[in-house]
């Protein structure tokens, strides 16, 4: 028994914020942002838009694509670093908004790698029979963690959500083929939020040592991509699409070069959405599914690295 993606969905806030708009607010420019990150715009949540509302919209879109009903869902996992509340879990809020009376529902916190962690957990739970169909969602309102006077971080992030319906599947050649997840907490101070209920009783702001994060990201992502390829016995040349964490165009390009992967096989949405943390991989996946690039039967690699440090990759046959 394994698991297969049978539907994808995504959601974005109403408000789109361009680099020019940010440049009127902080000491930066469109040229500076594009040259260093590849980002042209991002979406910022407004009044009434929360991690739960974005996650619910993405989930509904994924369900519509899958052909399932909400009553078919037995498991909801949300990857997020920006929950609506410290508790209850945002997954239970989405469960209620969807109108599901009873299913397994919880959150996973692994920052930008969160969706891959959530997929790994969901895949394991489906394999052991705890549910037949799962909603796996990455959803963030990162704008609410930003220091809008810190130009080194506030230009990088956006809000959004992406979701997949993952279903139990007995075809060994389809679905999730290999998963590798890692963490190294020694590097936590390089990318973190300087607040929390147990330490400061505040939400805090995002802080980052960009140069060090870049260096670790390229090394770790190339390594974990090699691991899942080796686990499944496939070569990089066999990959149809890489769906990377949309953190920075230069990180994506450097990782692809290190792996010998051609740029035309990389799904890029960082220019439109910026870094949406745990939402970025499923959001990019949904964009490429809906525009027709990703087709059933193709071999995909999903990869991400985030604060913690956490990082991982999943190889799957779509």
Residue pairs with C-beta under 8 A, 6 or more apart in sequence:
1 126
1 127
1 129
1 168
1 169
1 170
2 123
2 126
2 127
2 168
2 169
2 170
2 171
2 172
2 174
2 175
2 176
3 122
3 123
3 126
3 127
3 134
3 166
3 167
3 168
3 169
3 175
3 176
4 166
4 167
4 169
4 171
4 174
4 175
4 176
4 316
4 317
5 164
5 165
5 166
5 167
5 175
5 316
5 318
6 65
6 66
6 67
6 68
6 165
6 166
6 167
7 62
7 63
7 64
7 65
7 66
7 67
7 68
7 164
7 165
8 61
8 62
8 65
8 162
8 163
8 164
8 165
8 282
8 285
8 286
8 289
8 290
9 57
9 58
9 59
9 60
9 61
9 62
9 63
9 64
9 65
9 162
9 163
9 164
9 286
10 58
10 61
10 160
10 161
10 162
10 163
10 279
10 282
10 283
10 286
10 287
11 54
11 55
11 57
11 58
11 61
11 160
11 161
11 162
12 43
12 54
12 159
12 160
12 161
12 273
12 283
13 43
13 44
13 45
13 46
13 49
13 54
13 159
13 160
14 43
14 46
14 49
15 43
15 44
15 45
15 46
16 41
16 42
16 43
17 41
17 42
17 43
17 44
17 158
18 30
18 40
18 41
19 28
19 29
19 30
19 33
19 34
19 39
19 40
19 41
19 155
20 30
22 28
22 33
22 154
22 155
23 29
23 30
25 148
26 148
26 149
26 151
26 154
26 155
27 151
28 151
28 155
30 40
33 39
33 40
33 155
34 40
36 248
36 250
37 155
37 156
37 248
37 249
37 250
37 270
37 274
38 248
38 249
38 250
38 252
38 268
38 270
38 271
39 155
39 156
39 249
39 270
39 271
39 274
39 275
40 271
40 272
41 271
41 272
41 273
41 274
42 157
42 158
42 159
42 273
42 274
43 158
43 159
43 160
43 273
44 143
44 158
44 159
45 54
45 141
45 143
45 144
45 159
49 141
49 159
50 84
50 141
51 78
51 80
51 82
51 83
51 84
51 90
51 139
51 140
51 141
51 161
52 84
52 90
52 93
52 94
52 97
52 139
53 97
54 139
54 141
54 159
54 160
54 161
54 279
55 78
55 80
55 90
55 94
55 137
55 139
55 161
55 163
56 94
56 97
56 98
57 161
58 137
58 139
58 161
58 162
58 163
58 282
58 286
59 76
59 94
59 98
59 135
59 137
59 163
60 98
61 163
61 286
62 135
62 163
62 164
62 165
62 286
63 69
63 70
63 73
63 135
63 165
65 165
65 289
66 165
66 167
68 133
68 165
68 167
70 98
70 99
70 100
71 100
72 132
72 133
73 98
73 100
73 103
73 131
73 133
73 134
73 135
73 165
74 103
74 104
74 130
74 131
74 132
74 133
74 134
75 103
75 104
75 105
75 122
75 125
75 126
75 130
75 131
75 133
75 134
75 135
76 91
76 94
76 95
76 100
76 103
76 104
76 105
76 106
76 134
76 135
76 137
77 91
77 105
77 106
77 107
77 108
77 118
77 121
77 122
77 134
77 135
77 136
77 137
78 89
78 90
78 91
78 94
78 106
78 107
78 108
78 118
78 137
78 138
78 139
79 107
79 108
79 109
79 110
79 114
79 115
79 117
79 118
79 136
79 137
79 138
79 139
79 278
80 90
80 107
80 108
80 109
80 114
80 138
80 139
80 140
80 277
80 278
81 109
81 111
81 114
81 140
81 142
81 145
81 193
81 277
81 278
81 307
82 140
82 141
82 142
82 144
82 145
82 277
83 89
83 90
83 107
84 90
84 93
86 197
89 105
89 106
89 107
90 107
90 139
91 105
91 106
91 107
91 137
92 105
92 106
94 105
94 135
94 137
95 103
95 105
103 131
104 125
104 130
104 131
108 114
108 117
108 118
108 121
110 116
110 117
110 183
110 278
110 306
110 308
110 310
111 191
111 277
111 278
111 306
111 307
111 308
111 310
112 245
112 247
112 275
112 277
112 278
112 280
112 304
112 305
112 306
112 307
112 310
113 181
113 245
113 278
113 304
113 305
113 306
113 308
113 310
113 311
113 312
114 138
114 277
114 278
114 306
114 310
115 136
115 137
115 138
115 162
115 278
115 279
115 280
115 281
115 282
115 302
115 304
116 179
116 181
116 281
116 302
116 303
116 304
116 312
116 313
116 314
117 181
117 310
117 312
118 136
118 137
118 138
118 278
119 136
119 164
119 166
119 176
119 179
119 302
119 314
120 179
120 181
120 312
120 314
122 134
122 136
122 166
123 166
123 176
123 179
125 131
125 134
126 132
126 134
126 166
126 167
126 168
127 168
129 168
131 168
132 167
132 168
133 165
133 166
133 167
133 168
134 165
134 166
134 167
135 163
135 164
135 165
135 166
136 163
136 164
136 166
136 282
137 161
137 162
137 163
137 164
137 282
138 161
138 162
138 163
138 276
138 277
138 278
138 279
138 280
138 281
138 282
138 283
139 160
139 161
139 162
139 163
139 278
139 279
140 159
140 160
140 161
140 276
140 277
140 278
140 279
141 159
142 157
142 158
142 159
142 206
142 275
142 276
142 277
143 157
143 158
143 159
144 203
145 157
145 193
145 203
145 204
145 205
145 206
146 153
146 154
146 157
146 205
146 206
147 153
147 154
147 205
147 206
148 154
150 205
152 208
152 210
153 206
153 207
153 208
155 274
156 247
156 248
156 274
156 275
157 206
157 274
157 275
157 276
157 277
158 273
158 274
158 275
158 276
159 276
159 279
160 273
160 276
160 279
160 280
160 283
161 279
161 282
161 283
162 276
162 279
162 280
162 281
162 282
162 283
162 284
162 285
162 286
163 282
163 286
164 282
164 285
169 175
173 317
174 317
175 316
175 317
176 314
176 315
176 316
177 228
177 231
177 232
177 315
177 316
177 317
178 227
178 228
178 229
178 231
178 232
178 314
178 315
179 228
179 312
179 313
179 314
179 315
180 224
180 227
180 228
180 231
180 312
180 313
181 310
181 311
181 312
182 220
182 224
182 310
182 311
182 312
183 308
183 309
183 310
183 311
184 308
184 309
185 308
185 309
187 212
187 216
187 308
187 309
188 307
188 308
188 309
189 209
190 208
190 209
190 212
190 213
190 216
190 309
191 206
191 207
191 208
191 209
191 213
191 306
191 307
191 308
191 309
192 206
192 207
192 208
192 307
193 203
193 204
193 205
193 206
193 207
193 307
194 200
194 204
194 205
194 207
195 202
195 203
195 204
195 205
196 202
196 203
196 204
214 248
214 250
214 251
216 305
216 309
217 247
217 248
217 251
217 255
217 305
217 311
218 251
218 254
218 255
218 258
220 305
220 309
220 311
221 244
221 251
221 255
221 303
221 304
221 305
221 311
221 313
222 255
222 258
222 259
224 303
224 311
224 312
224 313
225 236
225 242
225 255
225 259
225 301
225 303
225 313
226 259
227 313
228 301
228 313
228 314
228 315
229 235
229 236
229 239
229 301
229 315
231 315
232 315
234 299
234 315
236 259
236 260
236 261
238 299
239 261
239 265
239 299
239 300
239 301
240 265
240 294
240 298
240 299
240 300
241 265
241 266
241 267
241 288
241 293
241 294
241 298
241 299
241 300
241 301
242 256
242 261
242 265
242 266
242 267
242 300
242 301
242 303
243 267
243 281
243 284
243 285
243 288
243 300
243 301
243 302
243 303
244 252
244 255
244 266
244 267
244 281
244 284
244 302
244 303
244 304
245 275
245 280
245 281
245 303
245 304
245 305
245 306
246 252
246 268
246 269
246 270
246 273
246 274
246 275
246 276
246 280
246 281
246 283
246 284
247 270
247 275
247 280
247 305
248 270
248 275
249 268
249 270
249 271
252 266
252 268
252 270
253 263
255 303
256 262
256 263
256 266
267 284
267 285
267 287
267 288
267 293
267 294
268 284
269 280
269 283
269 284
269 287
270 280
273 280
273 283
273 284
276 283
277 306
278 306
280 304
281 302
281 303
281 304
285 294
285 300
285 302
288 294
294 300
294 318
295 318
296 318
297 317
297 318
298 317
298 318
299 315
299 316
299 317
299 318
300 315
300 316
300 317
300 318
301 313
301 314
301 315
302 313
302 314
302 316
303 311
303 312
303 313
303 314
304 311
304 312
304 313
305 311
